[in-house]
Amino acid sequence: MLCLTCRRVRPALSRSDYTAERALLIVTRGLCACGLPPGRTRPPPAVREPVAAPK
Ligand SMILES: [Zn+2]
């Protein structure tokens, strides 16, 4: 259930994985994000670039 890399809880693969024990582990250890493709773990906040003022 735990990720061997970050020692956090790996995402549940099926409904039967959503147990109270898993929920408690997620709260105490956090969720593993190693398996997620790069860039999807924490998307950067959408920053609106200011419109370039004419010089
Ligand atoms: Zn991990």
mmCIF file of the protein (N, C-alpha, C, O) and its ligand, coordinates in Angstrom:
data_MODEL
# 
_entry.id   MODEL 
# 
loop_
_entity.id 
_entity.type 
_entity.pdbx_number_of_molecules 
1 polymer     1 
2 non-polymer 1 
# 
_entity_poly.entity_id                      1 
_entity_poly.type                           'polypeptide(L)' 
_entity_poly.nstd_linkage                   no 
_entity_poly.nstd_monomer                   no 
_entity_poly.pdbx_seq_one_letter_code       MLCLTCRRVRPALSRSDYTAERALLIVTRGLCACGLPPGRTRPPPAVREPVAAPK 
_entity_poly.pdbx_seq_one_letter_code_can   MLCLTCRRVRPALSRSDYTAERALLIVTRGLCACGLPPGRTRPPPAVREPVAAPK 
_entity_poly.pdbx_strand_id                 A 
# 
loop_
_entity_poly_seq.entity_id 
_entity_poly_seq.num 
_entity_poly_seq.mon_id 
_entity_poly_seq.hetero 
1 1  MET n 
1 2  LEU n 
1 3  CYS n 
1 4  LEU n 
1 5  THR n 
1 6  CYS n 
1 7  ARG n 
1 8  ARG n 
1 9  VAL n 
1 10 ARG n 
1 11 PRO n 
1 12 ALA n 
1 13 LEU n 
1 14 SER n 
1 15 ARG n 
1 16 SER n 
1 17 ASP n 
1 18 TYR n 
1 19 THR n 
1 20 ALA n 
1 21 GLU n 
1 22 ARG n 
1 23 ALA n 
1 24 LEU n 
1 25 LEU n 
1 26 ILE n 
1 27 VAL n 
1 28 THR n 
1 29 ARG n 
1 30 GLY n 
1 31 LEU n 
1 32 CYS n 
1 33 ALA n 
1 34 CYS n 
1 35 GLY n 
1 36 LEU n 
1 37 PRO n 
1 38 PRO n 
1 39 GLY n 
1 40 ARG n 
1 41 THR n 
1 42 ARG n 
1 43 PRO n 
1 44 PRO n 
1 45 PRO n 
1 46 ALA n 
1 47 VAL n 
1 48 ARG n 
1 49 GLU n 
1 50 PRO n 
1 51 VAL n 
1 52 ALA n 
1 53 ALA n 
1 54 PRO n 
1 55 LYS n 
# 
loop_
_struct_asym.id 
_struct_asym.entity_id 
A 1 
B 2 
# 
loop_
_chem_comp.id 
_chem_comp.type 
_chem_comp.mon_nstd_flag 
ALA 'L-peptide linking' y 
ARG 'L-peptide linking' y 
ASP 'L-peptide linking' y 
CYS 'L-peptide linking' y 
GLU 'L-peptide linking' y 
GLY 'peptide linking'   y 
ILE 'L-peptide linking' y 
LEU 'L-peptide linking' y 
LYS 'L-peptide linking' y 
MET 'L-peptide linking' y 
PRO 'L-peptide linking' y 
SER 'L-peptide linking' y 
THR 'L-peptide linking' y 
TYR 'L-peptide linking' y 
VAL 'L-peptide linking' y 
ZN  non-polymer         . 
# 
_pdbx_entity_nonpoly.entity_id   2 
_pdbx_entity_nonpoly.name        ? 
_pdbx_entity_nonpoly.comp_id     ZN 
# 
_pdbx_nonpoly_scheme.asym_id         B 
_pdbx_nonpoly_scheme.entity_id       2 
_pdbx_nonpoly_scheme.mon_id          ZN 
_pdbx_nonpoly_scheme.ndb_seq_num     1 
_pdbx_nonpoly_scheme.pdb_seq_num     101 
_pdbx_nonpoly_scheme.auth_seq_num    101 
_pdbx_nonpoly_scheme.pdb_mon_id      ZN 
_pdbx_nonpoly_scheme.auth_mon_id     ZN 
_pdbx_nonpoly_scheme.pdb_strand_id   A 
_pdbx_nonpoly_scheme.pdb_ins_code    . 
# 
loop_
_atom_site.group_PDB 
_atom_site.id 
_atom_site.type_symbol 
_atom_site.label_atom_id 
_atom_site.label_alt_id 
_atom_site.label_comp_id 
_atom_site.label_asym_id 
_atom_site.label_entity_id 
_atom_site.label_seq_id 
_atom_site.pdbx_PDB_ins_code 
_atom_site.Cartn_x 
_atom_site.Cartn_y 
_atom_site.Cartn_z 
_atom_site.occupancy 
_atom_site.B_iso_or_equiv 
_atom_site.pdbx_formal_charge 
_atom_site.auth_seq_id 
_atom_site.auth_comp_id 
_atom_site.auth_asym_id 
_atom_site.auth_atom_id 
_atom_site.pdbx_PDB_model_num 
ATOM   1   N  N  . MET A 1 1  ? 0.829   -1.205 0.000   1.00 0.00 ? 1   MET A N  1 
ATOM   2   C  CA . MET A 1 1  ? 0.000   0.000  0.000   1.00 0.00 ? 1   MET A CA 1 
ATOM   3   C  C  . MET A 1 1  ? 0.862   1.254  0.000   1.00 0.00 ? 1   MET A C  1 
ATOM   4   O  O  . MET A 1 1  ? 0.502   2.268  -0.598  1.00 0.00 ? 1   MET A O  1 
ATOM   5   N  N  . LEU A 1 2  ? 2.006   1.175  0.678   1.00 0.00 ? 2   LEU A N  1 
ATOM   6   C  CA . LEU A 1 2  ? 2.874   2.350  0.763   1.00 0.00 ? 2   LEU A CA 1 
ATOM   7   C  C  . LEU A 1 2  ? 3.864   2.377  -0.389  1.00 0.00 ? 2   LEU A C  1 
ATOM   8   O  O  . LEU A 1 2  ? 4.308   1.337  -0.875  1.00 0.00 ? 2   LEU A O  1 
ATOM   9   N  N  . CYS A 1 3  ? 4.198   3.585  -0.813  1.00 0.00 ? 3   CYS A N  1 
ATOM   10  C  CA . CYS A 1 3  ? 5.173   3.746  -1.880  1.00 0.00 ? 3   CYS A CA 1 
ATOM   11  C  C  . CYS A 1 3  ? 6.568   3.488  -1.309  1.00 0.00 ? 3   CYS A C  1 
ATOM   12  O  O  . CYS A 1 3  ? 6.892   3.941  -0.212  1.00 0.00 ? 3   CYS A O  1 
ATOM   13  N  N  . LEU A 1 4  ? 7.379   2.764  -2.055  1.00 0.00 ? 4   LEU A N  1 
ATOM   14  C  CA . LEU A 1 4  ? 8.712   2.440  -1.570  1.00 0.00 ? 4   LEU A CA 1 
ATOM   15  C  C  . LEU A 1 4  ? 9.663   3.615  -1.743  1.00 0.00 ? 4   LEU A C  1 
ATOM   16  O  O  . LEU A 1 4  ? 10.740  3.637  -1.148  1.00 0.00 ? 4   LEU A O  1 
ATOM   17  N  N  . THR A 1 5  ? 9.280   4.567  -2.534  1.00 0.00 ? 5   THR A N  1 
ATOM   18  C  CA . THR A 1 5  ? 10.153  5.710  -2.797  1.00 0.00 ? 5   THR A CA 1 
ATOM   19  C  C  . THR A 1 5  ? 9.963   6.806  -1.762  1.00 0.00 ? 5   THR A C  1 
ATOM   20  O  O  . THR A 1 5  ? 10.933  7.286  -1.174  1.00 0.00 ? 5   THR A O  1 
ATOM   21  N  N  . CYS A 1 6  ? 8.727   7.200  -1.540  1.00 0.00 ? 6   CYS A N  1 
ATOM   22  C  CA . CYS A 1 6  ? 8.477   8.325  -0.633  1.00 0.00 ? 6   CYS A CA 1 
ATOM   23  C  C  . CYS A 1 6  ? 7.794   7.881  0.652   1.00 0.00 ? 6   CYS A C  1 
ATOM   24  O  O  . CYS A 1 6  ? 7.554   8.688  1.550   1.00 0.00 ? 6   CYS A O  1 
ATOM   25  N  N  . ARG A 1 7  ? 7.483   6.594  0.731   1.00 0.00 ? 7   ARG A N  1 
ATOM   26  C  CA . ARG A 1 7  ? 6.865   6.033  1.933   1.00 0.00 ? 7   ARG A CA 1 
ATOM   27  C  C  . ARG A 1 7  ? 5.501   6.627  2.212   1.00 0.00 ? 7   ARG A C  1 
ATOM   28  O  O  . ARG A 1 7  ? 5.034   6.630  3.351   1.00 0.00 ? 7   ARG A O  1 
ATOM   29  N  N  . ARG A 1 8  ? 4.883   7.116  1.192   1.00 0.00 ? 8   ARG A N  1 
ATOM   30  C  CA . ARG A 1 8  ? 3.528   7.626  1.357   1.00 0.00 ? 8   ARG A CA 1 
ATOM   31  C  C  . ARG A 1 8  ? 2.537   6.623  0.793   1.00 0.00 ? 8   ARG A C  1 
ATOM   32  O  O  . ARG A 1 8  ? 2.910   5.580  0.258   1.00 0.00 ? 8   ARG A O  1 
ATOM   33  N  N  . VAL A 1 9  ? 1.280   6.965  0.927   1.00 0.00 ? 9   VAL A N  1 
ATOM   34  C  CA . VAL A 1 9  ? 0.233   6.046  0.501   1.00 0.00 ? 9   VAL A CA 1 
ATOM   35  C  C  . VAL A 1 9  ? 0.039   6.163  -1.004  1.00 0.00 ? 9   VAL A C  1 
ATOM   36  O  O  . VAL A 1 9  ? -0.165  7.253  -1.538  1.00 0.00 ? 9   VAL A O  1 
ATOM   37  N  N  . ARG A 1 10 ? 0.106   5.023  -1.673  1.00 0.00 ? 10  ARG A N  1 
ATOM   38  C  CA . ARG A 1 10 ? -0.101  5.048  -3.115  1.00 0.00 ? 10  ARG A CA 1 
ATOM   39  C  C  . ARG A 1 10 ? -1.595  5.174  -3.401  1.00 0.00 ? 10  ARG A C  1 
ATOM   40  O  O  . ARG A 1 10 ? -2.429  4.741  -2.606  1.00 0.00 ? 10  ARG A O  1 
ATOM   41  N  N  . PRO A 1 11 ? -1.919  5.767  -4.537  1.00 0.00 ? 11  PRO A N  1 
ATOM   42  C  CA . PRO A 1 11 ? -3.340  5.926  -4.886  1.00 0.00 ? 11  PRO A CA 1 
ATOM   43  C  C  . PRO A 1 11 ? -4.029  4.577  -4.966  1.00 0.00 ? 11  PRO A C  1 
ATOM   44  O  O  . PRO A 1 11 ? -3.448  3.588  -5.414  1.00 0.00 ? 11  PRO A O  1 
ATOM   45  N  N  . ALA A 1 12 ? -5.264  4.556  -4.528  1.00 0.00 ? 12  ALA A N  1 
ATOM   46  C  CA . ALA A 1 12 ? -6.038  3.322  -4.551  1.00 0.00 ? 12  ALA A CA 1 
ATOM   47  C  C  . ALA A 1 12 ? -6.289  2.897  -5.990  1.00 0.00 ? 12  ALA A C  1 
ATOM   48  O  O  . ALA A 1 12 ? -6.568  3.723  -6.860  1.00 0.00 ? 12  ALA A O  1 
ATOM   49  N  N  . LEU A 1 13 ? -6.186  1.604  -6.222  1.00 0.00 ? 13  LEU A N  1 
ATOM   50  C  CA . LEU A 1 13 ? -6.385  1.096  -7.567  1.00 0.00 ? 13  LEU A CA 1 
ATOM   51  C  C  . LEU A 1 13 ? -7.815  0.618  -7.786  1.00 0.00 ? 13  LEU A C  1 
ATOM   52  O  O  . LEU A 1 13 ? -8.282  0.516  -8.921  1.00 0.00 ? 13  LEU A O  1 
ATOM   53  N  N  . SER A 1 14 ? -8.486  0.335  -6.714  1.00 0.00 ? 14  SER A N  1 
ATOM   54  C  CA . SER A 1 14 ? -9.866  -0.144 -6.852  1.00 0.00 ? 14  SER A CA 1 
ATOM   55  C  C  . SER A 1 14 ? -10.677 0.308  -5.651  1.00 0.00 ? 14  SER A C  1 
ATOM   56  O  O  . SER A 1 14 ? -10.143 0.830  -4.673  1.00 0.00 ? 14  SER A O  1 
ATOM   57  N  N  . ARG A 1 15 ? -11.957 0.096  -5.749  1.00 0.00 ? 15  ARG A N  1 
ATOM   58  C  CA . ARG A 1 15 ? -12.823 0.546  -4.659  1.00 0.00 ? 15  ARG A CA 1 
ATOM   59  C  C  . ARG A 1 15 ? -12.501 -0.184 -3.362  1.00 0.00 ? 15  ARG A C  1 
ATOM   60  O  O  . ARG A 1 15 ? -12.630 0.376  -2.274  1.00 0.00 ? 15  ARG A O  1 
ATOM   61  N  N  . SER A 1 16 ? -12.088 -1.419 -3.488  1.00 0.00 ? 16  SER A N  1 
ATOM   62  C  CA . SER A 1 16 ? -11.818 -2.189 -2.278  1.00 0.00 ? 16  SER A CA 1 
ATOM   63  C  C  . SER A 1 16 ? -10.603 -1.645 -1.548  1.00 0.00 ? 16  SER A C  1 
ATOM   64  O  O  . SER A 1 16 ? -10.355 -1.995 -0.395  1.00 0.00 ? 16  SER A O  1 
ATOM   65  N  N  . ASP A 1 17 ? -9.842  -0.783 -2.225  1.00 0.00 ? 17  ASP A N  1 
ATOM   66  C  CA . ASP A 1 17 ? -8.660  -0.206 -1.572  1.00 0.00 ? 17  ASP A CA 1 
ATOM   67  C  C  . ASP A 1 17 ? -9.023  0.978  -0.689  1.00 0.00 ? 17  ASP A C  1 
ATOM   68  O  O  . ASP A 1 17 ? -8.219  1.416  0.134   1.00 0.00 ? 17  ASP A O  1 
ATOM   69  N  N  . TYR A 1 18 ? -10.211 1.485  -0.859  1.00 0.00 ? 18  TYR A N  1 
ATOM   70  C  CA . TYR A 1 18 ? -10.607 2.639  -0.047  1.00 0.00 ? 18  TYR A CA 1 
ATOM   71  C  C  . TYR A 1 18 ? -11.089 2.154  1.319   1.00 0.00 ? 18  TYR A C  1 
ATOM   72  O  O  . TYR A 1 18 ? -12.286 1.997  1.557   1.00 0.00 ? 18  TYR A O  1 
ATOM   73  N  N  . THR A 1 19 ? -10.145 1.927  2.184   1.00 0.00 ? 19  THR A N  1 
ATOM   74  C  CA . THR A 1 19 ? -10.483 1.425  3.513   1.00 0.00 ? 19  THR A CA 1 
ATOM   75  C  C  . THR A 1 19 ? -10.220 2.500  4.549   1.00 0.00 ? 19  THR A C  1 
ATOM   76  O  O  . THR A 1 19 ? -9.573  3.511  4.275   1.00 0.00 ? 19  THR A O  1 
ATOM   77  N  N  . ALA A 1 20 ? -10.737 2.260  5.747   1.00 0.00 ? 20  ALA A N  1 
ATOM   78  C  CA . ALA A 1 20 ? -10.509 3.219  6.825   1.00 0.00 ? 20  ALA A CA 1 
ATOM   79  C  C  . ALA A 1 20 ? -9.020  3.289  7.154   1.00 0.00 ? 20  ALA A C  1 
ATOM   80  O  O  . ALA A 1 20 ? -8.493  4.350  7.489   1.00 0.00 ? 20  ALA A O  1 
ATOM   81  N  N  . GLU A 1 21 ? -8.364  2.161  7.054   1.00 0.00 ? 21  GLU A N  1 
ATOM   82  C  CA . GLU A 1 21 ? -6.925  2.141  7.340   1.00 0.00 ? 21  GLU A CA 1 
ATOM   83  C  C  . GLU A 1 21 ? -6.173  3.011  6.343   1.00 0.00 ? 21  GLU A C  1 
ATOM   84  O  O  . GLU A 1 21 ? -5.272  3.765  6.711   1.00 0.00 ? 21  GLU A O  1 
ATOM   85  N  N  . ARG A 1 22 ? -6.556  2.894  5.076   1.00 0.00 ? 22  ARG A N  1 
ATOM   86  C  CA . ARG A 1 22 ? -5.908  3.701  4.041   1.00 0.00 ? 22  ARG A CA 1 
ATOM   87  C  C  . ARG A 1 22 ? -6.179  5.189  4.276   1.00 0.00 ? 22  ARG A C  1 
ATOM   88  O  O  . ARG A 1 22 ? -5.284  6.023  4.143   1.00 0.00 ? 22  ARG A O  1 
ATOM   89  N  N  . ALA A 1 23 ? -7.398  5.497  4.620   1.00 0.00 ? 23  ALA A N  1 
ATOM   90  C  CA . ALA A 1 23 ? -7.749  6.894  4.855   1.00 0.00 ? 23  ALA A CA 1 
ATOM   91  C  C  . ALA A 1 23 ? -6.899  7.466  5.988   1.00 0.00 ? 23  ALA A C  1 
ATOM   92  O  O  . ALA A 1 23 ? -6.422  8.598  5.918   1.00 0.00 ? 23  ALA A O  1 
ATOM   93  N  N  . LEU A 1 24 ? -6.726  6.671  7.017   1.00 0.00 ? 24  LEU A N  1 
ATOM   94  C  CA . LEU A 1 24 ? -5.929  7.140  8.155   1.00 0.00 ? 24  LEU A CA 1 
ATOM   95  C  C  . LEU A 1 24 ? -4.472  7.328  7.740   1.00 0.00 ? 24  LEU A C  1 
ATOM   96  O  O  . LEU A 1 24 ? -3.819  8.285  8.157   1.00 0.00 ? 24  LEU A O  1 
ATOM   97  N  N  . LEU A 1 25 ? -3.975  6.419  6.925   1.00 0.00 ? 25  LEU A N  1 
ATOM   98  C  CA . LEU A 1 25 ? -2.587  6.524  6.470   1.00 0.00 ? 25  LEU A CA 1 
ATOM   99  C  C  . LEU A 1 25 ? -2.399  7.751  5.596   1.00 0.00 ? 25  LEU A C  1 
ATOM   100 O  O  . LEU A 1 25 ? -1.375  8.429  5.671   1.00 0.00 ? 25  LEU A O  1 
ATOM   101 N  N  . ILE A 1 26 ? -3.391  8.030  4.771   1.00 0.00 ? 26  ILE A N  1 
ATOM   102 C  CA . ILE A 1 26 ? -3.294  9.195  3.891   1.00 0.00 ? 26  ILE A CA 1 
ATOM   103 C  C  . ILE A 1 26 ? -3.250  10.465 4.725   1.00 0.00 ? 26  ILE A C  1 
ATOM   104 O  O  . ILE A 1 26 ? -2.532  11.412 4.404   1.00 0.00 ? 26  ILE A O  1 
ATOM   105 N  N  . VAL A 1 27 ? -4.031  10.469 5.804   1.00 0.00 ? 27  VAL A N  1 
ATOM   106 C  CA . VAL A 1 27 ? -4.048  11.657 6.658   1.00 0.00 ? 27  VAL A CA 1 
ATOM   107 C  C  . VAL A 1 27 ? -2.712  11.820 7.356   1.00 0.00 ? 27  VAL A C  1 
ATOM   108 O  O  . VAL A 1 27 ? -2.207  12.934 7.490   1.00 0.00 ? 27  VAL A O  1 
ATOM   109 N  N  . THR A 1 28 ? -2.134  10.701 7.803   1.00 0.00 ? 28  THR A N  1 
ATOM   110 C  CA . THR A 1 28 ? -0.908  10.796 8.596   1.00 0.00 ? 28  THR A CA 1 
ATOM   111 C  C  . THR A 1 28 ? 0.329   10.904 7.714   1.00 0.00 ? 28  THR A C  1 
ATOM   112 O  O  . THR A 1 28 ? 1.290   11.577 8.087   1.00 0.00 ? 28  THR A O  1 
ATOM   113 N  N  . ARG A 1 29 ? 0.329   10.256 6.554   1.00 0.00 ? 29  ARG A N  1 
ATOM   114 C  CA . ARG A 1 29 ? 1.538   10.216 5.728   1.00 0.00 ? 29  ARG A CA 1 
ATOM   115 C  C  . ARG A 1 29 ? 1.418   11.057 4.468   1.00 0.00 ? 29  ARG A C  1 
ATOM   116 O  O  . ARG A 1 29 ? 2.414   11.565 3.954   1.00 0.00 ? 29  ARG A O  1 
ATOM   117 N  N  . GLY A 1 30 ? 0.196   11.199 3.974   1.00 0.00 ? 30  GLY A N  1 
ATOM   118 C  CA . GLY A 1 30 ? 0.037   11.928 2.734   1.00 0.00 ? 30  GLY A CA 1 
ATOM   119 C  C  . GLY A 1 30 ? -0.033  10.977 1.557   1.00 0.00 ? 30  GLY A C  1 
ATOM   120 O  O  . GLY A 1 30 ? 0.230   9.782  1.690   1.00 0.00 ? 30  GLY A O  1 
ATOM   121 N  N  . LEU A 1 31 ? -0.384  11.511 0.425   1.00 0.00 ? 31  LEU A N  1 
ATOM   122 C  CA . LEU A 1 31 ? -0.547  10.697 -0.766  1.00 0.00 ? 31  LEU A CA 1 
ATOM   123 C  C  . LEU A 1 31 ? 0.717   10.707 -1.606  1.00 0.00 ? 31  LEU A C  1 
ATOM   124 O  O  . LEU A 1 31 ? 1.377   11.734 -1.761  1.00 0.00 ? 31  LEU A O  1 
ATOM   125 N  N  . CYS A 1 32 ? 1.036   9.546  -2.141  1.00 0.00 ? 32  CYS A N  1 
ATOM   126 C  CA . CYS A 1 32 ? 2.185   9.431  -3.035  1.00 0.00 ? 32  CYS A CA 1 
ATOM   127 C  C  . CYS A 1 32 ? 1.839   10.043 -4.383  1.00 0.00 ? 32  CYS A C  1 
ATOM   128 O  O  . CYS A 1 32 ? 0.724   9.895  -4.884  1.00 0.00 ? 32  CYS A O  1 
ATOM   129 N  N  . ALA A 1 33 ? 2.805   10.727 -4.953  1.00 0.00 ? 33  ALA A N  1 
ATOM   130 C  CA . ALA A 1 33 ? 2.590   11.322 -6.263  1.00 0.00 ? 33  ALA A CA 1 
ATOM   131 C  C  . ALA A 1 33 ? 3.675   10.883 -7.229  1.00 0.00 ? 33  ALA A C  1 
ATOM   132 O  O  . ALA A 1 33 ? 3.840   11.471 -8.298  1.00 0.00 ? 33  ALA A O  1 
ATOM   133 N  N  . CYS A 1 34 ? 4.420   9.839  -6.850  1.00 0.00 ? 34  CYS A N  1 
ATOM   134 C  CA . CYS A 1 34 ? 5.538   9.398  -7.691  1.00 0.00 ? 34  CYS A CA 1 
ATOM   135 C  C  . CYS A 1 34 ? 5.043   8.838  -9.023  1.00 0.00 ? 34  CYS A C  1 
ATOM   136 O  O  . CYS A 1 34 ? 5.705   8.988  -10.050 1.00 0.00 ? 34  CYS A O  1 
ATOM   137 N  N  . GLY A 1 35 ? 3.881   8.194  -9.001  1.00 0.00 ? 35  GLY A N  1 
ATOM   138 C  CA . GLY A 1 35 ? 3.404   7.531  -10.206 1.00 0.00 ? 35  GLY A CA 1 
ATOM   139 C  C  . GLY A 1 35 ? 2.757   8.470  -11.191 1.00 0.00 ? 35  GLY A C  1 
ATOM   140 O  O  . GLY A 1 35 ? 2.479   8.092  -12.329 1.00 0.00 ? 35  GLY A O  1 
ATOM   141 N  N  . LEU A 1 36 ? 2.518   9.686  -10.764 1.00 0.00 ? 36  LEU A N  1 
ATOM   142 C  CA . LEU A 1 36 ? 1.863   10.622 -11.659 1.00 0.00 ? 36  LEU A CA 1 
ATOM   143 C  C  . LEU A 1 36 ? 2.859   11.173 -12.657 1.00 0.00 ? 36  LEU A C  1 
ATOM   144 O  O  . LEU A 1 36 ? 4.029   11.369 -12.327 1.00 0.00 ? 36  LEU A O  1 
ATOM   145 N  N  . PRO A 1 37 ? 2.410   11.422 -13.861 1.00 0.00 ? 37  PRO A N  1 
ATOM   146 C  CA . PRO A 1 37 ? 3.302   12.004 -14.863 1.00 0.00 ? 37  PRO A CA 1 
ATOM   147 C  C  . PRO A 1 37 ? 3.744   13.383 -14.427 1.00 0.00 ? 37  PRO A C  1 
ATOM   148 O  O  . PRO A 1 37 ? 2.988   14.107 -13.779 1.00 0.00 ? 37  PRO A O  1 
ATOM   149 N  N  . PRO A 1 38 ? 4.963   13.750 -14.777 1.00 0.00 ? 38  PRO A N  1 
ATOM   150 C  CA . PRO A 1 38 ? 5.484   15.066 -14.359 1.00 0.00 ? 38  PRO A CA 1 
ATOM   151 C  C  . PRO A 1 38 ? 4.606   16.188 -14.876 1.00 0.00 ? 38  PRO A C  1 
ATOM   152 O  O  . PRO A 1 38 ? 4.116   16.168 -16.006 1.00 0.00 ? 38  PRO A O  1 
ATOM   153 N  N  . GLY A 1 39 ? 4.431   17.155 -14.014 1.00 0.00 ? 39  GLY A N  1 
ATOM   154 C  CA . GLY A 1 39 ? 3.620   18.302 -14.411 1.00 0.00 ? 39  GLY A CA 1 
ATOM   155 C  C  . GLY A 1 39 ? 2.196   18.185 -13.934 1.00 0.00 ? 39  GLY A C  1 
ATOM   156 O  O  . GLY A 1 39 ? 1.444   19.160 -13.943 1.00 0.00 ? 39  GLY A O  1 
ATOM   157 N  N  . ARG A 1 40 ? 1.821   16.976 -13.512 1.00 0.00 ? 40  ARG A N  1 
ATOM   158 C  CA . ARG A 1 40 ? 0.437   16.837 -13.079 1.00 0.00 ? 40  ARG A CA 1 
ATOM   159 C  C  . ARG A 1 40 ? 0.337   16.751 -11.566 1.00 0.00 ? 40  ARG A C  1 
ATOM   160 O  O  . ARG A 1 40 ? -0.765  16.758 -11.018 1.00 0.00 ? 40  ARG A O  1 
ATOM   161 N  N  . THR A 1 41 ? 1.463   16.670 -10.891 1.00 0.00 ? 41  THR A N  1 
ATOM   162 C  CA . THR A 1 41 ? 1.415   16.543 -9.447  1.00 0.00 ? 41  THR A CA 1 
ATOM   163 C  C  . THR A 1 41 ? 0.912   17.836 -8.826  1.00 0.00 ? 41  THR A C  1 
ATOM   164 O  O  . THR A 1 41 ? -0.011  17.826 -8.010  1.00 0.00 ? 41  THR A O  1 
ATOM   165 N  N  . ARG A 1 42 ? 1.508   18.918 -9.206  1.00 0.00 ? 42  ARG A N  1 
ATOM   166 C  CA . ARG A 1 42 ? 1.073   20.208 -8.662  1.00 0.00 ? 42  ARG A CA 1 
ATOM   167 C  C  . ARG A 1 42 ? 1.150   21.246 -9.763  1.00 0.00 ? 42  ARG A C  1 
ATOM   168 O  O  . ARG A 1 42 ? 2.191   21.876 -9.952  1.00 0.00 ? 42  ARG A O  1 
ATOM   169 N  N  . PRO A 1 43 ? 0.083   21.425 -10.477 1.00 0.00 ? 43  PRO A N  1 
ATOM   170 C  CA . PRO A 1 43 ? 0.107   22.394 -11.578 1.00 0.00 ? 43  PRO A CA 1 
ATOM   171 C  C  . PRO A 1 43 ? 0.357   23.791 -11.044 1.00 0.00 ? 43  PRO A C  1 
ATOM   172 O  O  . PRO A 1 43 ? -0.219  24.179 -10.028 1.00 0.00 ? 43  PRO A O  1 
ATOM   173 N  N  . PRO A 1 44 ? 1.187   24.532 -11.701 1.00 0.00 ? 44  PRO A N  1 
ATOM   174 C  CA . PRO A 1 44 ? 1.461   25.897 -11.255 1.00 0.00 ? 44  PRO A CA 1 
ATOM   175 C  C  . PRO A 1 44 ? 0.214   26.746 -11.332 1.00 0.00 ? 44  PRO A C  1 
ATOM   176 O  O  . PRO A 1 44 ? -0.620  26.561 -12.219 1.00 0.00 ? 44  PRO A O  1 
ATOM   177 N  N  . PRO A 1 45 ? 0.086   27.657 -10.425 1.00 0.00 ? 45  PRO A N  1 
ATOM   178 C  CA . PRO A 1 45 ? -1.099  28.522 -10.456 1.00 0.00 ? 45  PRO A CA 1 
ATOM   179 C  C  . PRO A 1 45 ? -1.124  29.340 -11.734 1.00 0.00 ? 45  PRO A C  1 
ATOM   180 O  O  . PRO A 1 45 ? -0.102  29.824 -12.220 1.00 0.00 ? 45  PRO A O  1 
ATOM   181 N  N  . ALA A 1 46 ? -2.313  29.473 -12.247 1.00 0.00 ? 46  ALA A N  1 
ATOM   182 C  CA . ALA A 1 46 ? -2.446  30.210 -13.493 1.00 0.00 ? 46  ALA A CA 1 
ATOM   183 C  C  . ALA A 1 46 ? -2.094  31.680 -13.255 1.00 0.00 ? 46  ALA A C  1 
ATOM   184 O  O  . ALA A 1 46 ? -2.800  32.411 -12.560 1.00 0.00 ? 46  ALA A O  1 
ATOM   185 N  N  . VAL A 1 47 ? -0.997  32.072 -13.846 1.00 0.00 ? 47  VAL A N  1 
ATOM   186 C  CA . VAL A 1 47 ? -0.580  33.469 -13.681 1.00 0.00 ? 47  VAL A CA 1 
ATOM   187 C  C  . VAL A 1 47 ? -0.839  34.204 -14.985 1.00 0.00 ? 47  VAL A C  1 
ATOM   188 O  O  . VAL A 1 47 ? -0.353  33.830 -16.052 1.00 0.00 ? 47  VAL A O  1 
ATOM   189 N  N  . ARG A 1 48 ? -1.597  35.227 -14.860 1.00 0.00 ? 48  ARG A N  1 
ATOM   190 C  CA . ARG A 1 48 ? -1.896  36.011 -16.069 1.00 0.00 ? 48  ARG A CA 1 
ATOM   191 C  C  . ARG A 1 48 ? -0.802  37.039 -16.258 1.00 0.00 ? 48  ARG A C  1 
ATOM   192 O  O  . ARG A 1 48 ? -0.598  37.934 -15.438 1.00 0.00 ? 48  ARG A O  1 
ATOM   193 N  N  . GLU A 1 49 ? -0.111  36.878 -17.366 1.00 0.00 ? 49  GLU A N  1 
ATOM   194 C  CA . GLU A 1 49 ? 0.934   37.850 -17.628 1.00 0.00 ? 49  GLU A CA 1 
ATOM   195 C  C  . GLU A 1 49 ? 0.293   39.185 -18.002 1.00 0.00 ? 49  GLU A C  1 
ATOM   196 O  O  . GLU A 1 49 ? -0.646  39.240 -18.796 1.00 0.00 ? 49  GLU A O  1 
ATOM   197 N  N  . PRO A 1 50 ? 0.801   40.217 -17.436 1.00 0.00 ? 50  PRO A N  1 
ATOM   198 C  CA . PRO A 1 50 ? 0.226   41.534 -17.772 1.00 0.00 ? 50  PRO A CA 1 
ATOM   199 C  C  . PRO A 1 50 ? 0.458   41.855 -19.239 1.00 0.00 ? 50  PRO A C  1 
ATOM   200 O  O  . PRO A 1 50 ? 1.487   41.516 -19.824 1.00 0.00 ? 50  PRO A O  1 
ATOM   201 N  N  . VAL A 1 51 ? -0.511  42.503 -19.795 1.00 0.00 ? 51  VAL A N  1 
ATOM   202 C  CA . VAL A 1 51 ? -0.401  42.855 -21.208 1.00 0.00 ? 51  VAL A CA 1 
ATOM   203 C  C  . VAL A 1 51 ? 0.765   43.847 -21.371 1.00 0.00 ? 51  VAL A C  1 
ATOM   204 O  O  . VAL A 1 51 ? 0.858   44.863 -20.683 1.00 0.00 ? 51  VAL A O  1 
ATOM   205 N  N  . ALA A 1 52 ? 1.626   43.502 -22.297 1.00 0.00 ? 52  ALA A N  1 
ATOM   206 C  CA . ALA A 1 52 ? 2.793   44.348 -22.486 1.00 0.00 ? 52  ALA A CA 1 
ATOM   207 C  C  . ALA A 1 52 ? 2.370   45.746 -22.934 1.00 0.00 ? 52  ALA A C  1 
ATOM   208 O  O  . ALA A 1 52 ? 1.647   45.935 -23.912 1.00 0.00 ? 52  ALA A O  1 
ATOM   209 N  N  . ALA A 1 53 ? 2.855   46.694 -22.175 1.00 0.00 ? 53  ALA A N  1 
ATOM   210 C  CA . ALA A 1 53 ? 2.522   48.072 -22.526 1.00 0.00 ? 53  ALA A CA 1 
ATOM   211 C  C  . ALA A 1 53 ? 3.369   48.526 -23.700 1.00 0.00 ? 53  ALA A C  1 
ATOM   212 O  O  . ALA A 1 53 ? 4.567   48.248 -23.760 1.00 0.00 ? 53  ALA A O  1 
ATOM   213 N  N  . PRO A 1 54 ? 2.749   49.215 -24.618 1.00 0.00 ? 54  PRO A N  1 
ATOM   214 C  CA . PRO A 1 54 ? 3.532   49.713 -25.765 1.00 0.00 ? 54  PRO A CA 1 
ATOM   215 C  C  . PRO A 1 54 ? 4.600   50.689 -25.330 1.00 0.00 ? 54  PRO A C  1 
ATOM   216 O  O  . PRO A 1 54 ? 4.372   51.571 -24.502 1.00 0.00 ? 54  PRO A O  1 
ATOM   217 N  N  . LYS A 1 55 ? 5.781   50.505 -25.915 1.00 0.00 ? 55  LYS A N  1 
ATOM   218 C  CA . LYS A 1 55 ? 6.870   51.397 -25.508 1.00 0.00 ? 55  LYS A CA 1 
ATOM   219 C  C  . LYS A 1 55 ? 6.989   52.578 -26.470 1.00 0.00 ? 55  LYS A C  1 
ATOM   220 O  O  . LYS A 1 55 ? 7.852   53.437 -26.289 1.00 0.00 ? 55  LYS A O  1 
HETATM 221 ZN ZN . ZN  B 2 .  ? 5.822   7.790  -3.842  1.00 0.00 2 101 ZN  A ZN 1 
# 
